[in-house]
Amino acid sequence: MNVGLWTIQALLAALFLFSGSVKWVLPLDQMSGPVALPLWFLHFIGTCEILGALGLILPGLLRVRKGLTPLAACGLVIIMIGAVSVTIMGGAFLTALLPLAVGILAAFVAYYRWQQLKR
């Protein structure tokens, strides 16, 4: 189970590092989605995604404050709930399946890492 969790965490961290970095690098006109969002909000979400990605990996890797990993995963679940909502509001129902799947994986990590802390 631990190897599976680490694999999921690494994949999620890579995804969120990429996604968060893109929100800082691309200009606003290239980040048009189903619903127009202001640049400051996209930068905020990008920062949260980068910090969440670091929170998925660094506590376990450095063996410091391991309780931050499930908290980071919960924060990423909240971001994915927002992503699913915005995508559905834009009318792209099938496209909403990707952030839904990512959110479910983040919830899986949050739950099982929290359970490991309780032992």
N, C-alpha and C positions, 0 to 999 in steps of 0.2 A: 504494500500500500504506500509506503514511504517513497519508493522509487516512482510510482505512478503520480503521486502528488508533486514531487519535484519536477517531473516531466511537464505536467500541466502548468505548474508555476513558471517554469522557464519559458514555455510557449506563450503564456499570457503576458509575462514580463516583456518578451520581445515584441509582441503585438502592441502592447500599450506604450512601450518606449517609442516604437515607430509612429504610432498614431499621435501621441502627444508631441513628438518632434515635428511632425508634418504640420500640426496646427500652429507652430511657431515659425516655420520656415516659409510656407506658402503664402502668397498674398490673398487677401479676402476674396477677390473675384474668382480665384481658382478653387475656393472651398465652398462653392455654392452647393447646398444640399436641398432636400425637399422643402425645408423651411429656412428662411434667411435668418441668421444669427449674427449679432454684432461681434466685431473683431475682439473686443476686450473679453467677451464671454468665451469665445473659442480659445483665447490664450489661457483663460482661467481653467477651462476643461483640460487643455493640453498639459498645463502644469500639474493638475490633479492626476492625470493619467501617468505622467512621468514619475511623480512621487509614489503613486500606487504600485507601479512596476518595480521601483526600488524597494518598496515595502514588502513585496512578495518574495524577494530574493535575499536582500542583505541581512535581515535578522537571523535567518536560518544559516546563512553562509558564515556570518561572523559569530554566531552563537551568542547573540546579545539581544535581549528584549524580544524573545520569540513571540510574545503576545501581540506584537505589531503586525505580524503576517496575517492573522485572520481579520484584524481591523482594516488593513489595506485592502484585503479581498472584499470586505463588506463595502468599503468606499467605492471600489470598482463596480460592485453590483449596483449600487445606487446610480453611478454614471451610466451603466448599461440600461437600467430602467428608463432613464431619461432619453437615451439613444433610441430605444424601442419606441417610446412614446412619440418622439419627434418624427421618427420615420413613418409611423402609422398616421400621424397627423398630416404628413405630406402625401399620403395616399399610396405609399409603396409598401404594401402588406408583405409581399414575399421577401423584400429586402430586409424587413425587420427580423427575419429569422436568424440572420448572422449575429447581430448584437444580443438577441435572445439566447443563442447558444453560448456566446462568450460570457454572458451574465450567469447562466446556469453553471458553467465551469468555474467561474469565480466564486459562486455560492458553494459549490462542492468543496473547493479549497478552504473557504472560510469555515465551513462546518467541520471538516475533518481535522484541520489544524487546531481548531478550538477544542475538539475532543481530545487531541493529543496533549494539550496543555493541562487538561483536567486530570490526567493520569499521573 
